[in-house]
Amino acid sequence: MDWHRNEGVEFTFLEFGNLYFSTKKEQFNLEPGSLTITRPWQPHKVGNPNVTIGKLHWLIIDVGVTQPHQSWDWPDWIILSKEDIDCLTKMLRQNDVQVWNSDRKLRECFMEIGKCLNDVEQEIPQSKLNILINNLLLEILCLFKRGHVELDESLIEHLRTVRLFLDYLQTSFDKYWSLESMAEYCGLGKTSLSKYCRQLTNMSPINYLIKVRLEAAAELLSKQDIVNVTKVCYDCGFSSFQYFATVFKTYFRCTPTGYMNISSGKELIGGAV
């Protein structure tokens, strides 16, 4: 499974086999008993690139968020005490660790959930499944407490949400973006998004997007097999070639065609957007 994000918090458990699991920071070779936890904003992939023989249990719980700063809203069938669910939520939000070593109780929880779902001869007993998932969450909480999880409040700040979005733009610059759609993606107001973006980049969100698009265009133009400048313009998210040529020349002090003709080993100094 290639790079993706989930709509909820994903818990996976490798029962047997070996499996490569990659985050943006690191690649792990999961072994039997490995537990992974990924939040909705954490891109990850499985395999390298293929998946070998094994058995992976996975569970995704939608807690109503897409960004780190948002408050979690667990489904009403989660029946842990308020104290326990608040503690679990805090530990899941304020630590960034994605790979853990499970214990016997956690293994048993996943195995029981798997047995419940594999019984295809009768309708899945929803109450039993709910109880098993609640028990799993409780055991994860116990694992965290025994492991003395280090918490970092900066992981749930609005600033982190914007930082993650700016990283996301590095690979999604070709999409249609307006200030409104950027703010909606981040779960922030336009004013807040602009404030945090300037704090991180000293630029407005739109100007930062233009910068990313221009740098992507420059990279494409530096490749010897690229000759269609117009195609580069549209592939990088610009809707007007005239505008692209103007801002490109302002930023690189060179036309797109001129840049393409310069030796790829020669660097140009960028200017202001």
C-alpha positions, -999 to +999 in steps of 0.1 A: +000+000+000+016+033-011+017+065+008-016+074+024-034+089+054-064+075+072-096+091+081-092+080+117-066+066+141-052+033+128-040+005+151-023-024+134-008-056+148+014-080+129+005-116+139+031-134+119+055-127+090+077-096+084+065-064+069+081-031+060+063-001+074+075+034+064+068+068+079+082+101+064+110+099+090+120+062+090+114+027+076+107-002+100+109-039+094+079-051+115+082-084+132+055-106+148+040-087+177+047-052+163+020-026+170+017+005+148-004+036+156-009+063+130-029+095+134-049+110+105-022+135+096+006+109+095+014+096+060+027+061+059+030+031+036+032-007+039+056-028+018+089-022+001+072-022-024+057-056-021+041-073+009+054-107+019+033-135+034+020-126+068-011-116+087-018-080+097-047-070+119-059-034+115-085-012+130-094+024+122-114+045+146-128+079+134-124+105+161-136+134+140-103+151+133-079+155+104-054+179+120-032+178+152-048+208+169-084+196+167-102+181+197-111+144+195-146+131+196-147+093+202-177+072+190-204+068+216-198+031+218-164+037+234-173+031+271-140+038+289-143+061+318-139+098+311-106+097+330-092+068+310-104+081+276-090+116+284-057+101+294-056+079+263-065+108+240-038+129+256-012+102+251-022+096+215-022+133+206+010+144+225+034+117+214+044+110+178+057+074+182+042+051+155+058+017+162+055-002+195+062-037+209+030-052+220+025-075+250+006-107+255-027-090+264-026-068+234-019-098+212-049-116+227-071-085+221-063-084+183-066-122+180-101-121+196-112-093+174-099-112+144-119-143+155-150-123+159-147-109+124-137-142+108-169-159+119-187-155+085-213-181+093-233-157+114-239-120+117-211-102+135-222-096+172-218-059+174-219-058+212-191-083+215-170-065+189-175-032+208-164-048+241-133-063+224-123-029+209-128-011+242-106-037+259-080-032+232-080+006+239-077-001+276-047-023+270-031+003+248-035+028+276-019+004+300+010-001+275+015+037+274+015+040+312+040+013+317+062+028+290+062+062+306+053+079+274+069+113+270+044+140+261+050+171+240+023+198+240+038+214+209+025+184+189-011+197+192-005+234+185-020+252+155+015+260+143+022+223+138-009+219+117+003+246+094+038+232+093+024+198+083+003+215+056+033+233+042+052+200+040+021+185+022+023+213-004+056+200-015+039+171-032+004+186-038+013+219-054-004+209-087-038+209-071-062+238-072-056+258-040-071+291-028-067+307+006-102+294+014-094+258+005-061+259+023-077+271+055-105+245+052-079+217+047-061+229+079-093+233+099-084+269+105-097+303+096-080+322+068-066+348+093-051+321+115-036+302+086-020+334+073-006+343+107+010+309+113+023+307+077+040+340+080+054+330+113+070+299+097+079+312+062+077+350+064+053+346+034+015+345+029+001+310+021-005+319-016+030+333-020+045+303-004+025+281-028+038+301-057+073+296-045+069+258-042+054+257-077+082+277-092+109+256-076+091+224-089+090+240-123+127+248-122+135+212-113+115+199-143+131+225-166+166+214-155+160+179-168+174+174-203+144+155-216+120+183-208+113+206-237+076+216-234+077+247-212+039+251-214+033+216-201+056+223-172+036+254-164+003+235-161+018+205-145+030+227-117-004+241-110-003+274-129-034+282-148-019+309-170+014+306-190+018+344-191+016+347-153+039+317-149+065+333-172+063+366-153+066+352-118+093+328-129+115+356-143+109+377-111+120+348-089+149+333-109+159+365-129+156+343-160+129+332-184+117+296-181+132+288-216+165+305-205+166+285-174+160+253-193+190+261-215+214+267-186+236+239-175+219+218-148+250+222-127+247+259-124+225+273-096+205+304-098+197+326-068+160+330-062+144+363-055+112+374-038+078+363-050 
